[in-house]
Amino acid sequence: MPWIDVCSAEDIDTEDVIRFDHGGRTFAIYRNHKGAFFCTDGLCTHEDVHLADGLVVENTIECPKHASIFDFTTGE
């Protein structure tokens, strides 16, 4: 699969998330508390709520609708 340029690294603050739509899918791209980047499906598993509207703390994202918390480094 080819690389896709999404944004500049400076476009995502530490402990932040952005939404990225590509190929009919929505993704969430995170920058954790240590400055590392991660990417997951952009929608919560409960309903079609965009995770990019959630709160990032260290390696977790909190769903803005359900307050469910996911570890974006492991998927748990």
N, C-alpha and C positions, 0 to 999 in steps of 0.2 A: 504494500500500500504506500503511495507517495505521501511525503510530508505536506501538510497544509499550513501555510502561515495564517495564524489567527489574529495576533496582535503583537505589539512590542512587549517585552518583559516588564517594562516600566508602566504599562497600562493596567497592571493588576497589582494593587497594593498588598503588603503582607497581611495575612488573614483576611483575604477578600476572595470574591468569586465573580466571574462574568459569564454571561450567556453567549453561546456560539451556535448558530444554525448552519447546517451544511447537509446537502444531499437528502433533504426531507426529514432530517433528525435534529434534535436539540441536544446540545452538550453543555455541561458546566465545567469551567476551567478554574481551578483553585490555585492559590498561593498560600502555603501554610506558614506557620509562625517562624520557621527556619528558612523561608525563602524558596522552598522547593515547589515545583509545579505538578499538578495532577489533573486528570480529566475523567469525568464520569458521564453517564447518561444525564441529561439535563432535567429530567422529570422525576418527581417523587414516585416511589413504587405504590403509594396508596391511591393517588389520583394524579391527574395531569396538571400538577402544580410545578412551576419552574423553581428549581433549587437555587438558581441565581438570585432569587429574591430573599434567600435565607441568610442566616448568620453563621459565619465561619469563626471557629475558635480552635486554635492549634490545628489538629488534623480532622476536625469534624465540621459537618454542615447540619444546621437545624432547619427542618422544613418550615417554611413560613406559615403553612396552614395547620399542620398537625402537631408541630413542636417535636416530631420524631427526630432523633439525632443519628446520623450515619458517619462512620469513619471512611472518608474518601480515599484513604490509602489502602484499605483492606476490603471495603464494601460491607463490612459488618454494620 
